Amino acid sequence: MAGRLKVLLFVLTALALMVKGGTDRVLLEDVSLALIVGIDLDQNGKLVFSASSPVFSSEAKQKEEEYTSPSSTLRQSRDKDDKTFVAITSGGKVQEMIIGKKVMQHEHWSMLMEPFLRDPKNSIRGRIIMVDGPVSDMIHMHPEDKPRLPLYLTKLIDTAHRRNLTVKTTLEDLRRDNYEKGKTVSVTEMKRQGERVIVTGTALLDEAGKYQMSIDDNETKLLLMLQRRSKGESSFTFHALDQPDGGVFPTDAYSFSANKISVKTKTGYRDGKFKFDVKVKLRVTLIERMFPLDIRKHADKLERDINRQLEQRFERLIHDFQSRQIDPVGFGLYARAYEYRHWRTVQDHWGKAMSEADVNVKVDSTIIAMGVSK
């Protein structure tokens, strides 16, 4: 008898869940899936929100609908969207959140993301993008030779990230790094160029979330190395320091691909400041050489040139970070892990402590391949 009662209760519960699910059902054509959300400031410094959604109608010639409106908050902008969109707006499938540079130049702009972080129906996997220029210009793009804009931007970021040309930061990453005192935020930077979108590198923010500087694709490769987040190969083109410049033809140039990158960081504290000794080991494949050199006999000569030039680039990049009191690498994580007693006293103003730290990067490269040509 008890067994039958359990089975009956199970069946009734299942039926109740099925009925509840059926009452909440919403047809796809009755939902406007915002795939792109944009936030910008107009010429008067007022907030402007944009959204782009696909149109699920065989009768519609335009397969996307966009709307831009001045609003005080992201939630209020959704109500305005619903006045013009032919379906109920939903943020559960957002792919990109495009933020204007003028917005990121203000502290704590990320508070505008509050609805996405508070409402579980919204997605927190959307990629954060900074745009130097009007956000609405990008959202209202309709490139004829490219897929739908949300898919186009997603593929563009993923491809650039696989090539280590930019970082990939989601809203979830943004929230985590905002609360992390030992690291500052870095996001993808893009711009519109005619009917194309260009990945220009990475935008770096400070402890308050305010935009501080941009780095290009080559500097992003170095940043990802230090973050131990490099994917696959990172390609560089250098000009050999001991070779003459050929003018029109770069007879002093060579290119290589770095892979199997190992980064070890030793942390210390001396004379009232933190000290970080970073050792970068990488294996190099030579892919281009514009000057004569017997690599079989003199590989060490080229390896020394690679080491020296990479160390110089690391030094300049870290100096730029320190001059702006930012830490996109996350040296503060090492300070907290290995020098917690000293970290505890500076954790609330880590940017300043980082600007005074001694950071030394040593590179050890090994050429493992040079192609089929001697």
C-alpha positions as CSV (number, residue, x, y, z in Angstrom):
1,M,0.0,0.0,0.0
2,A,2.8,2.4,0.9
3,G,4.6,1.6,-2.4
4,R,1.4,2.4,-4.4
5,L,1.0,5.7,-2.5
6,K,4.6,6.7,-3.4
7,V,4.0,5.9,-7.1
8,L,0.8,7.9,-7.0
9,L,2.5,10.9,-5.4
10,F,5.3,10.8,-8.0
11,V,2.8,10.7,-10.9
12,L,0.8,13.6,-9.5
13,T,4.0,15.7,-8.9
14,A,5.1,15.0,-12.5
15,L,1.7,16.1,-13.9
16,A,1.8,19.2,-11.8
17,L,5.2,20.2,-13.1
18,M,4.1,19.5,-16.7
19,V,1.0,21.7,-16.2
20,K,3.1,24.5,-14.7
21,G,5.6,24.3,-17.6
22,G,2.8,24.5,-20.1
23,T,1.3,27.7,-18.5
24,D,4.7,29.4,-18.7
25,R,5.2,28.5,-22.4
26,V,6.1,31.5,-24.7
27,L,6.2,31.1,-28.4
28,L,9.5,32.1,-30.1
29,E,7.9,34.6,-32.3
30,D,6.5,36.3,-29.2
31,V,10.0,36.9,-27.8
32,S,12.5,39.5,-28.8
33,L,15.9,37.9,-28.0
34,A,18.3,40.8,-27.4
35,L,21.6,39.4,-28.7
36,I,23.5,42.7,-28.4
37,V,23.2,45.3,-25.7
38,G,25.0,48.6,-26.0
39,I,25.6,51.4,-23.5
40,D,27.0,54.8,-24.5
41,L,26.9,58.5,-23.7
42,D,25.5,61.1,-26.1
43,Q,27.0,64.5,-26.9
44,N,25.4,65.9,-23.7
45,G,26.9,63.2,-21.5
46,K,23.5,61.4,-21.1
47,L,23.2,57.6,-21.0
48,V,22.0,56.0,-24.2
49,F,21.1,52.3,-24.5
50,S,20.8,50.2,-27.6
51,A,19.6,46.7,-28.4
52,S,19.7,44.4,-31.4
53,S,17.4,41.4,-31.8
54,P,16.7,38.9,-34.6
55,V,13.4,38.9,-36.3
56,F,11.7,35.5,-36.6
57,S,9.3,36.3,-39.4
58,S,9.3,35.1,-43.0
59,E,7.6,38.3,-44.1
60,A,10.3,40.6,-42.7
61,K,12.9,41.8,-45.2
62,Q,15.3,43.0,-42.4
63,K,16.3,40.1,-40.2
64,E,17.3,42.3,-37.3
65,E,15.7,45.1,-35.4
66,E,17.6,47.7,-33.5
67,Y,16.5,50.4,-31.1
68,T,18.5,53.1,-29.4
69,S,17.0,55.3,-26.7
70,P,18.1,57.6,-23.9
71,S,17.3,56.1,-20.5
72,S,18.4,56.3,-16.9
73,T,19.0,52.5,-16.4
74,L,19.3,49.4,-18.4
75,R,15.9,48.1,-17.1
76,Q,14.2,51.3,-18.1
77,S,15.6,51.0,-21.6
78,R,14.0,47.5,-21.9
79,D,10.6,49.0,-21.2
80,K,11.2,51.5,-24.0
81,D,12.3,48.7,-26.3
82,D,9.0,46.9,-25.7
83,K,7.2,50.0,-27.0
84,T,8.7,49.5,-30.5
85,F,9.7,45.8,-30.7
86,V,6.9,43.5,-31.8
87,A,7.7,40.9,-29.0
88,I,8.6,40.8,-25.4
89,T,12.3,41.6,-24.8
90,S,14.4,39.0,-23.2
91,G,18.1,39.2,-22.1
92,G,18.6,35.5,-21.7
93,K,20.7,35.1,-24.9
94,V,22.8,38.2,-24.9
95,Q,26.1,37.5,-26.8
96,E,27.8,40.9,-26.6
97,M,27.6,43.9,-24.3
98,I,29.2,46.8,-26.2
99,I,30.3,49.7,-23.9
100,G,31.4,53.0,-25.3
101,K,34.8,54.3,-24.3
102,K,33.1,57.5,-22.9
103,V,31.2,55.3,-20.5
104,M,34.3,53.4,-19.4
105,Q,36.1,56.6,-18.7
106,H,33.8,56.9,-15.6
107,E,34.4,55.0,-12.3
108,H,32.1,52.2,-11.4
109,W,30.3,52.1,-14.7
110,S,29.8,48.4,-14.3
111,M,26.9,49.1,-11.8
112,L,24.8,49.6,-15.0
113,M,25.0,45.8,-15.4
114,E,23.0,45.3,-12.3
115,P,19.9,43.8,-14.0
116,F,21.9,41.1,-15.6
117,L,23.6,40.2,-12.4
118,R,20.4,40.2,-10.3
119,D,17.9,38.6,-12.6
120,P,18.6,34.9,-13.2
121,K,16.7,34.9,-16.5
122,N,19.4,37.1,-18.0
123,S,22.7,35.8,-19.4
124,I,26.0,36.6,-17.7
125,R,28.0,34.9,-20.5
126,G,27.9,37.9,-22.9
127,R,31.3,39.2,-24.0
128,I,32.3,42.7,-22.8
129,I,33.5,44.9,-25.6
130,M,34.8,48.5,-25.4
131,V,34.2,50.6,-28.6
132,D,36.1,53.8,-29.3
133,G,33.3,55.6,-31.1
134,P,29.4,55.7,-31.1
135,V,28.1,52.3,-30.0
136,S,24.9,52.8,-32.0
137,D,26.9,53.0,-35.2
138,M,28.2,49.5,-34.6
139,I,24.9,48.0,-33.5
140,H,23.1,49.4,-36.5
141,M,25.6,47.8,-38.9
142,H,24.3,45.4,-41.6
143,P,27.4,44.1,-43.4
144,E,26.3,42.4,-46.6
145,D,29.2,39.9,-46.8
146,K,29.2,38.9,-43.2
147,P,26.8,36.8,-41.0
148,R,24.4,38.4,-38.6
149,L,26.2,41.0,-36.5
150,P,26.0,39.0,-33.1
151,L,27.4,35.9,-34.8
152,Y,30.0,38.1,-36.7
153,L,31.3,39.7,-33.5
154,T,31.3,36.4,-31.6
155,K,33.4,34.7,-34.2
156,L,35.6,37.7,-34.5
157,I,36.4,37.8,-30.8
158,D,36.9,34.0,-30.6
159,T,39.3,33.9,-33.6
160,A,41.3,36.9,-32.3
161,H,41.5,35.3,-28.8
162,R,42.7,32.0,-30.2
163,R,45.5,34.0,-31.9
164,N,46.2,35.8,-28.6
165,L,45.3,39.2,-30.2
166,T,42.9,40.2,-27.5
167,V,41.4,38.9,-24.2
168,K,37.9,37.4,-23.9
169,T,36.0,38.8,-20.9
170,T,32.4,37.9,-20.1
171,L,30.1,39.7,-17.7
172,E,30.8,36.9,-15.2
173,D,34.5,37.6,-15.6
174,L,33.9,41.3,-15.1
175,R,32.0,40.8,-11.9
176,R,34.7,38.5,-10.5
177,D,37.6,40.7,-11.4
178,N,35.8,43.8,-10.0
179,Y,35.6,42.1,-6.6
180,E,39.2,40.8,-6.9
181,K,41.6,43.2,-5.2
182,G,44.7,41.6,-6.6
183,K,43.9,42.1,-10.3
184,T,42.3,44.8,-12.5
185,V,40.0,44.2,-15.5
186,S,40.9,43.9,-19.1
187,V,38.4,43.7,-22.0
188,T,38.3,43.4,-25.7
189,E,38.6,46.6,-27.7
190,M,37.1,47.1,-31.1
191,K,36.2,49.8,-33.6
192,R,34.1,50.1,-36.7
193,Q,35.9,50.8,-39.9
194,G,33.5,51.3,-42.8
195,E,31.4,48.1,-43.0
196,R,33.9,46.1,-41.0
197,V,34.7,45.7,-37.4
198,I,38.4,45.6,-36.3
199,V,39.8,44.1,-33.1
200,T,42.3,46.8,-32.1
201,G,43.6,45.1,-28.9
202,T,42.7,45.2,-25.2
203,A,41.4,48.0,-23.0
204,L,42.7,48.1,-19.4
205,L,40.8,49.4,-16.4
206,D,41.8,50.4,-12.9
207,E,40.6,49.3,-9.5
208,A,37.5,51.5,-9.8
209,G,36.7,50.1,-13.2
210,K,37.8,53.3,-15.0
211,Y,39.5,53.1,-18.4
212,Q,43.2,53.8,-18.2
213,M,44.9,52.7,-21.4
214,S,44.8,50.5,-24.5
215,I,47.4,48.0,-25.7
216,D,47.7,46.6,-29.2
217,D,47.7,43.0,-30.3
218,N,51.4,42.4,-29.8
219,E,51.3,43.8,-26.3
220,T,48.2,41.7,-25.6
221,K,50.3,38.6,-26.5
222,L,52.7,39.6,-23.8
223,L,49.9,40.3,-21.3
224,L,48.4,36.8,-21.9
225,M,51.8,35.2,-21.5
226,L,52.2,36.9,-18.1
227,Q,48.6,35.9,-17.2
228,R,49.5,32.3,-18.2
229,R,46.5,32.4,-20.5
230,S,48.2,32.1,-23.9
231,K,46.4,29.8,-26.3
232,G,48.3,27.9,-29.0
233,E,50.9,30.0,-30.7
234,S,51.9,33.6,-30.5
235,S,53.6,35.1,-33.5
236,F,56.0,38.0,-33.5
237,T,58.1,39.9,-36.1
238,F,61.3,41.5,-34.8
239,H,64.1,43.5,-36.4
240,A,67.4,42.0,-35.5
241,L,69.4,44.5,-33.4
242,D,72.8,43.6,-35.2
243,Q,71.5,43.6,-38.8
244,P,71.5,46.7,-41.1
245,D,68.2,48.2,-42.2
246,G,67.5,47.4,-45.8
247,G,65.2,50.4,-46.5
248,V,62.3,49.3,-48.7
249,F,63.0,45.6,-48.1
250,P,63.3,44.7,-44.4
251,T,66.5,42.8,-44.6
252,D,66.9,42.9,-40.8
253,A,63.5,41.3,-40.1
254,Y,62.6,37.9,-38.8
255,S,59.4,36.3,-37.6
256,F,58.9,33.4,-35.2
257,S,56.1,31.6,-33.4
258,A,56.3,31.0,-29.7
259,N,54.6,28.0,-28.2
260,K,54.8,25.7,-25.1
261,I,55.2,28.8,-23.0
262,S,56.1,28.4,-19.3
263,V,55.8,31.3,-16.8
264,K,57.0,31.1,-13.2
265,T,56.8,34.0,-10.8
266,K,58.8,34.3,-7.6
267,T,57.4,36.7,-5.1
268,G,59.2,38.5,-2.3
269,Y,59.1,41.6,-0.1
270,R,62.2,43.8,0.6
271,D,62.9,47.4,1.6
272,G,59.2,48.2,2.0
273,K,58.0,47.0,-1.4
274,F,57.1,43.8,-3.3
275,K,59.4,42.1,-5.7
276,F,58.4,39.8,-8.5
277,D,60.9,37.8,-10.5
278,V,59.2,36.3,-13.6
279,K,60.9,33.7,-15.8
280,V,59.4,33.1,-19.2
281,K,60.5,30.0,-21.1
282,L,59.3,29.4,-24.6
283,R,60.0,27.2,-27.6
284,V,60.3,29.0,-30.9
285,T,59.6,28.0,-34.4
286,L,61.3,30.3,-37.0
287,I,58.9,31.1,-39.8
288,E,60.6,34.0,-41.6
289,R,64.2,35.3,-41.8
290,M,65.2,38.1,-44.2
291,F,69.0,38.0,-43.5
292,P,71.7,35.3,-43.9
293,L,72.4,33.3,-40.8
294,D,73.3,29.7,-40.3
295,I,70.8,28.7,-37.7
296,R,72.2,25.2,-37.2
297,K,75.5,26.8,-36.0
298,H,74.4,30.1,-34.6
299,A,70.9,29.5,-33.2
300,D,72.1,30.9,-29.9
301,K,72.8,34.2,-31.5
302,L,69.2,34.6,-32.6
303,E,67.9,33.2,-29.3
304,R,69.8,36.0,-27.5
305,D,68.2,38.6,-29.8
306,I,64.7,37.2,-29.1
307,N,65.4,37.1,-25.3
308,R,66.7,40.7,-25.3
309,Q,63.9,42.1,-27.4
310,L,61.1,40.3,-25.5
311,E,62.6,41.4,-22.2
312,Q,62.6,45.1,-23.4
313,R,59.0,44.8,-24.4
314,F,57.9,43.2,-21.1
315,E,59.8,46.0,-19.3
316,R,58.0,48.8,-21.2
317,L,54.6,47.1,-20.8
318,I,54.9,46.6,-17.1
319,H,56.3,50.2,-16.7
320,D,53.1,51.4,-18.4
321,F,51.0,49.4,-16.0
322,Q,52.8,50.7,-13.0
323,S,52.6,54.3,-14.2
324,R,48.8,54.0,-14.3
325,Q,48.6,52.0,-11.1
326,I,46.9,49.0,-12.7
327,D,47.6,45.3,-12.5
328,P,45.9,43.4,-15.4
329,V,48.5,40.6,-14.9
330,G,47.4,39.8,-11.4
331,F,50.6,40.2,-9.5
332,G,48.5,41.0,-6.5
333,L,47.3,37.3,-6.5
334,Y,50.9,36.2,-5.9
335,A,51.4,38.9,-3.3
336,R,48.4,37.6,-1.3
337,A,49.4,34.0,-1.7
338,Y,53.1,34.3,-0.7
339,E,53.4,37.6,1.2
340,Y,50.0,37.8,2.9
341,R,51.3,39.7,6.0
342,H,52.5,42.6,3.8
343,W,49.6,42.2,1.3
344,R,47.0,42.7,4.0
345,T,48.2,46.3,4.7
346,V,48.0,47.4,1.0
347,Q,45.1,45.3,-0.4
348,D,42.7,48.3,-0.4
349,H,45.1,50.3,-2.5
350,W,47.0,47.6,-4.4
351,G,47.4,49.8,-7.5
352,K,49.7,52.2,-5.7
353,A,51.7,49.4,-4.1
354,M,52.0,47.7,-7.5
355,S,53.3,50.9,-9.0
356,E,56.2,50.9,-6.5
357,A,57.0,47.1,-6.9
358,D,60.2,45.7,-8.5
359,V,59.2,43.5,-11.4
360,N,61.9,41.7,-13.4
361,V,61.2,39.5,-16.4
362,K,63.8,37.1,-17.8
363,V,63.2,35.3,-21.1
364,D,64.7,32.0,-22.1
365,S,63.9,31.0,-25.6
366,T,64.9,27.8,-27.5
367,I,64.6,27.5,-31.3
368,I,63.2,24.0,-32.0
369,A,62.4,24.3,-35.7
370,M,63.3,26.5,-38.7
371,G,61.3,25.1,-41.6
372,V,62.5,22.9,-44.4
373,S,64.8,25.7,-45.8
374,K,68.3,25.8,-44.3
